[in-house]
Amino acid sequence: MTGLPEGLPVAATANDKAVEALGSGLIEPNIGLLSLGTYTTAMVFGSEYRDETENVFTNLSSVPHQYLYECAGIRGGMWHISWILELLGKEFADKAVLCGCSVEELLEQEAVAVPAGSDGLLIVPDWLAPADKLHKKGVMIGFDQRHTRGHIYRAMMEALAMRMKNNFDAMNKDLGSSPEQFIVCGGGSNSDLFMQIIADVFGVTALRNRVNGAAGLGSAICAAVGTGYYGGFNEAVQKMVHQEKVFTRDEEQHKRYKAINEGAYKNLTAMLSETLQTIHNVVENQSYII
């Protein structure tokens, strides 16, 4: 019925994030994984079921009888970056073609020149609100005459990194773990600037693998183990997952981001909540307040 040959081995892989973790080499504790996809999230590996909390979601790993602990993520994730690129329009895209590079590469050249903290520009990446909190919106705050499109681009990367840093820390506090290495996968990991921002914000060593579209590779690992090509998942990961580049934190940048995050960014969403709820009531529900 499927058109596949009768008797063809079929390997079960678990869900999309599970194979992404496996394809990234996340098969031991004390290592974190940041998935920079349409839905951005972070995970750690474990060998026992943990009750879910506000900050921890327990999923099955692709490795039998093992688990992945996942923190709260960002809806829309890397789409926030795509939105900025679309906003710049055809003229900027044409300029990138003339320069012989992608739109992302051209904009990153401008963002690299922007200092850590984007000269005070902060972004709340809530462009896609959850169904039970429709008042949540994306926010850009702190503009002045210095700010350019390069600032906005870098500030969005910093926002995604700081939001995930705070979510990841909350999860690890509940788990009682403290990973010192971080694997980063997904399209966003192609950016050296973003990788360095992640290393500096998280304060850990950030690793990018040669194959960062890791879900496909994780599925291939399941097939390799399932058909007996490799004797187990550890051997398969060792043979099939390879690091490409390591990013170590810059101590001064790390201190700067820590001050920004703990002094202003971490509480920004809560501070804006009442205002955003009021705006939502006025604009969406026509519930005018006099």
C-alpha positions, 0 to 999 in steps of 0.5 A: 500500500505504501509502495515500499518494498515488503520486508524493509526495516522500519525504525521508530524514532520518537518525536521531532525534538527527540531525534533532533537531540540525538542528531546533535549528540545529546545522549549524556547529562550535564550538556545542554542543547539549544534548538534554534528552529521555528519553535526555539527550546532547550533540553538536557538528557536524563535517565529517569522520569521527572515530574513536570513542573512549571519549568520542566517538561519530560519527553521520551528520548529516541534512546529507549528508556531514557528521557529529555527534559525540556524548558519553556520555549519561544513561539515563532522562534527564528521566525522573528529573524525572518520577520526582520529580513522581510521588513527590510524589503526587496531593496535590501535583498537586491543589495545583498545579491550585488554584494554576493552574499545572503540577506542574513550575512549582509545584515550580520555585517552591520550587527557585528559592529554594534556593541553588546547590549545594542546601545540599550535597545531591548526586545521582547520576542512575543510576536506569536502569542499563546491562545490563552494569553492573547494580550502578549505582544512583541515589544521594542523599547529603548530607541534613540538616534544611534539605533540602526537596522543592525541594532534591531537585528542584534537586539533580536538575537540577544532577546532570543538568547536572554529569554532562553537563558532564563527559561533554561536556568529555571529548568536546571534549578528544578532539576538540580543540574548545571550544564557547562557545555551547550550544543546549538542546532537549527538554522540560527546556529549558522550565524557566528555572531549568534553563536558568540552571543549565546556563549556570552549570554549563557556563560558556557562553551557553545558547540556547533556541529557539522550537521546542524539540521539535526532531526534528519541525522537523528533519524538516520542514527535510529535507522543505523542502530535499528538495522545493526549497522552500529551496536548501540546509540553511543557508538552511532553518535560517536561515528556520525555526529561531528563538531564543526566549531567551538565558541567560548565566552568572552568574560567582559561580554558575559558580565555585560549581558548578565548585568543587562539581563538581571538588571532589566531584561528578566523582569521586562515581560512582567512589567509590561504585562498590565499595559499590554493587557490594557491595549489588548482590551481596547484594540481587540475587545473594544473595552474602552477604559475611561 
